[in-house]
Amino acid sequence: MASEVSQASSPGPGESTVTTAVPARLDRLPWSRWHWMIVIGLGTVWILDGLEVTIVGNVAGRIAEDGSGLDITAAQITGVAAALYVAGACSGALFFGWLTDRYGRKRLFMVTLVVYLAATAMTALSFESWWFFLFRFLTGFGIGGEYAAINSAIDELIPSHYRGRVDLIINGSYWLGAIGGSLLSVVMLDTDIFPKDLGWRLSFALGVVLGLVILLVRRHVPESPRWQFIHGHGDEAEELVGAVEKEIEKEKGAPLPPPDREITIHQRKSIGFGLIAKTVFHTYPRRAVLGLSLFIGQAFLYNAITFGFGTILITFFDVPTGSTGYYFAVIAAGNFLGPLLLGKLFDTVGRRIMISSTYLLSGILLFGTAWLFDRGSLSATTLTACWCVVLFFASAGASSAYLTVSEIFPMETRAMAIAFFYALGTAAGGISGPLIFAELTESGVVGDTVLAFQIGAGLMCAAGLVAAFLAVNAERRSLEDIAEPLSTARPSSSADTR
């Protein structure tokens, strides 16, 4: 299989050429308190996302009831509102992704969190269905920008030895929020504690409070030095990395080893969208197919089916609306344990084996679940157990989709690549999925829900097969080795080794 080659560019007017060891200096750092600050400041927002989405899924039945304060149906919440949330996320990813590559990671991961929090607060104040729909879209708009800005920043700040497991666990922390959202909904939906028209609003408000705390922590997260030295801020990059090195040497009580390489690049203020598109689709076509396949598979599974899990429990197993949160908390725990326990293997066993196997295993297990459901062999408890096992593997695979597209394309295109594949894959699976499957899972016909399961399973298996052939061996490699920066001054082959 031929190598995919990254093409370097020449400096433009007013742009200078610099030689730096910043990437190698970052990659050879041992794990430290500074890295924990990065993880807490950036990664914890997925807990908010999980809290948000899960609350909506679990309170859908309550909001649709008379006396909730909104004239809206459960199908509109899990179908139309879910699709609008995802549409907003796709739009926000593209818009903020472009800004992130142009203006830096730090500016944008502050802005996107503010947008997200403001829209969530407005959702809690919904008085008409159109208001609820509007702010579900804007909440998604903010979270889409978070995906682009944060995943690019994390991968550029975390040492290559830890990048895979850290990225997976951070993306998997979404499910800690899902657990919290599930259990919170049980309390908030208890009409002995809160009236029908108040409990679900307080659920959203609590997420805003948690987000404000994260915003305070995030102020201390620095700009990516990799972005700085390419975009004409080389002195700031050197100063930042030097300060981090001194802090870590003091913490560890030993000097750091010298960096083992340097890179020479042409500094530039911005990268044109045409060059980004050419790089992703012309220079790295196989990687583009890989990224799209992984995102479409996981988007259908998660956005289409898990959004309607509470409805399935209510429709087929007569689970009370106020009790669905307990079941969702169990499958959310399985989701988080997957990246937590399997994450290290993505750095040791390797990307290709782990990505393909997690996708294929989750798809095969979901086919088995569909078969048991069709036979009538499952109860609410055993269906939840099956989903827990399926999502243990699926969650690790889904998280690896974000890891993959954030590390296999050049530095200058990273945030936009994450945004593009997230938007396109999620639009295919996350917008059409809820609209299609809300009808299937609410119909009360077993065969319709079985079909929903089978579609999700088939797409996960297909993505797993694509990964088996096209996944990049990125484990423990510098980002600059995986995909040479477009701004490099000495062009060389960036082999897509398998």
Buried (B, 14 or more C-beta within 10 A) or exposed (E): EEEBBBBBBEBEEEBEEBEBBBBBBBBBBBBBEBBEBBBBBBBBBBBBBBBBBBBBBBBBBBBBEEEBBBEBBBBBBBBBBBBBBBBBBBBBBBBBBBBBBBBBBBBBBBBBBEBBBBBBBBBBEBEEBEBBBBBBBBBBBBBBBBBBBBBBBBBBBBBBBBBBBBBBBBBBBBBBBBBBBBBBBBBBBEBEEBEBBBBBBBBBBBBBEBBEEBBEEBEEBBBBBBBBBBBBBBEBBBEBBEEBBEEBBEEEEEEBEEBEEEBEBBBBEEBEEEBBEBBBEEBBEBBBBBBBBBBBBBBBBBBBBBBBBBBBBBBBBEBEBBBBBBBBBBBBBBBBBBBBEBBBBBBEEBBBBBBBBBBBBBBBBBBBBBEBBBEEEBEBEEBBBBBBBBBBBBBBBBBBBBBBBBBBBBBBBBBBBBBBBBBBBBBBBBBBBBBBBBBBBBEEEEEBBBBBBBBBBBBBBBBBBBBBEBBBBBBBBBBBBBBBBBBBBEEEEBBBEE
